[in-house]
Amino acid sequence: MVIGLMGSGKTTAGRLIGEALGLPLSDSDPYLVARHGGTAAQIAAREGAEALHRYEAEHVLHELEGEPKVIAAAASTVEDPQVRTALKQAFVVWLDAADEVLAERMRSSDHRPAFGPAEMRARREPYFREVADAVYDVGELRPEQVRDAVLRDLGSPAADQA
C-alpha cells in the first residue's frame, strides 16, 4: 500500500514496486474513472468532497479484499477509521517530502487545483504516522530508489534484481 500527499509520486513508485514484485497496481485515479465516471476533480465538483473521499476509501477497502497487489491510495483514505483498521493487514509505505517540493510537483497539474500541502499535511499527517510501516523522503529519493528501499524493507529477493 502506497500513501502520501498529492505530488509524492504514489503512482510512479507503486508501479515500480508492483513490477519488481510481480504484482498489479491498483491506483485510485483510474478506479474512480472506471467505477464512478470521473476524475477526482470531476467527482468533487459534481458530488462534493465527501462523496469523493467515500469513493476513495471504497477503493482501498475493495482492493485489500482481493488478490495481492500494490495499491496507490488517495491521501484522504487515511482519514477513514475503517480504512486505518484494514491497513493493519498491509505493508504501508508513506511517501513524503517538504511541502515546497510537493507544491512544485503539483504546480504543473490540473488534477486537483485546490491542493494545499500544508493544510492537507496538518489534517492527515497524524493518520499517515499511525498507519505507515515505512517512510521515504521523495524529495531526496528518486522513484527507483524508493522501489529499492521498499524491496529491502520487505526482505524481498527482488531487491537484488532491482
C-alpha positions in Angstrom: 0.0 0.0 0.0 1.4 3.4 -1.0 0.1 6.5 0.7 1.2 10.2 0.7 0.0 13.7 -0.2 -0.6 14.7 -3.8 2.7 15.1 -5.7 4.5 12.4 -3.7 4.7 10.0 -6.6 2.4 7.3 -5.4 1.5 6.1 -8.8 5.1 6.0 -10.2 6.6 4.3 -7.1 3.6 2.0 -6.8 4.1 0.9 -10.5 7.8 0.2 -10.0 7.2 -1.7 -6.7 4.5 -3.8 -8.4 6.7 -4.6 -11.4 9.5 -5.7 -9.1 7.2 -7.9 -7.0 5.2 -9.2 -10.0 2.0 -7.6 -8.6 -0.5 -5.4 -10.4 -1.0 -1.8 -9.4 -4.4 -0.5 -8.4 -4.4 3.3 -8.5 -7.3 5.4 -7.1 -7.4 7.7 -10.1 -8.3 5.0 -12.8 -10.5 3.3 -10.2 -12.6 6.5 -9.8 -12.9 7.0 -13.5 -13.9 3.3 -14.1 -16.2 2.9 -11.1 -17.7 6.4 -10.7 -17.3 8.0 -14.1 -14.9 10.8 -13.4 -11.6 12.1 -12.2 -11.2 13.1 -8.5 -11.7 16.7 -9.5 -14.8 16.0 -11.6 -16.4 13.9 -8.8 -15.6 16.6 -6.2 -17.2 19.2 -8.5 -20.2 17.0 -9.3 -20.9 15.3 -5.9 -18.8 17.1 -3.4 -15.6 16.3 -1.4 -17.4 14.0 1.0 -18.6 11.7 -1.8 -15.1 11.7 -3.4 -13.5 10.7 -0.1 -16.1 7.9 0.4 -15.3 6.6 -3.1 -11.5 6.8 -2.4 -11.9 4.8 0.8 -14.1 2.3 -1.1 -11.2 1.8 -3.5 -8.8 0.8 -0.7 -11.3 -1.4 1.1 -12.3 -3.2 -2.1 -8.7 -3.8 -3.2 -7.5 -5.0 0.2 -10.1 -7.8 0.0 -8.9 -9.1 -3.4 -5.7 -10.7 -4.7 -2.4 -9.3 -3.6 -1.5 -6.1 -5.3 0.2 -2.7 -4.8 -2.4 -0.1 -4.0 -1.7 3.6 -4.7 -4.3 5.3 -2.4 -5.6 8.8 -2.3 -4.4 10.7 0.7 -7.9 11.2 2.0 -8.3 7.5 2.7 -6.3 7.6 5.9 -9.0 9.8 7.5 -11.4 6.9 7.4 -11.2 4.8 10.6 -12.4 1.7 8.7 -9.5 2.1 6.2 -7.0 2.6 9.0 -8.1 -0.6 10.7 -8.0 -2.5 7.4 -4.4 -1.2 6.7 -3.2 -3.2 9.7 -3.0 -6.2 7.4 -0.9 -4.4 4.8 2.6 -3.1 4.5 2.1 0.6 4.2 4.6 2.9 2.5 4.4 6.6 3.2 6.0 8.8 0.5 6.7 12.2 1.9 8.5 15.4 1.1 8.7 19.0 2.1 5.6 21.0 1.4 7.5 23.1 -1.1 8.6 20.0 -3.1 5.0 18.7 -3.2 3.6 22.1 -4.2 6.1 22.5 -7.0 5.3 19.0 -8.4 1.6 19.8 -8.4 2.0 23.3 -10.0 2.0 21.8 -13.5 -1.0 19.6 -12.9 -4.7 20.4 -13.1 -5.6 17.2 -11.4 -6.8 18.9 -8.2 -6.1 22.6 -8.4 -7.1 23.4 -4.8 -4.2 21.3 -3.5 -2.5 22.9 -0.5 0.2 20.7 1.0 0.5 22.5 4.4 -3.3 22.3 5.0 -3.5 18.6 3.9 -0.4 17.7 6.0 -1.9 19.3 9.1 -5.1 17.2 8.6 -3.6 13.9 7.5 -0.1 13.6 8.9 -1.2 12.0 12.3 -3.0 9.3 10.3 -0.1 8.7 8.0 2.1 8.3 11.0 -0.4 5.9 12.6 -0.6 3.5 9.6 2.9 3.7 7.9 5.3 0.9 8.3 8.0 2.8 6.4 8.5 6.4 5.4 10.6 7.6 2.4 11.5 11.2 1.6 10.7 11.6 -2.1 12.3 15.0 -2.0 15.6 13.1 -1.7 14.9 9.7 -3.3 14.1 9.0 -7.0 11.2 6.6 -7.6 13.7 3.8 -8.4 15.4 4.4 -5.1 12.1 4.2 -3.3 11.4 0.9 -5.0 14.7 -0.5 -3.9 14.3 0.7 -0.3 10.8 -0.8 -0.1 12.0 -4.1 -1.5 14.8 -4.2 1.1 12.4 -3.3 3.9 10.1 -6.1 2.7 13.1 -8.5 2.6 12.2 -9.3 -0.9 14.5 -11.4 -3.1 13.5 -8.9 -5.9 15.6 -6.3 -4.1 18.7 -8.0 -5.5 17.4 -7.8 -9.0 16.1 -4.2 -8.9 
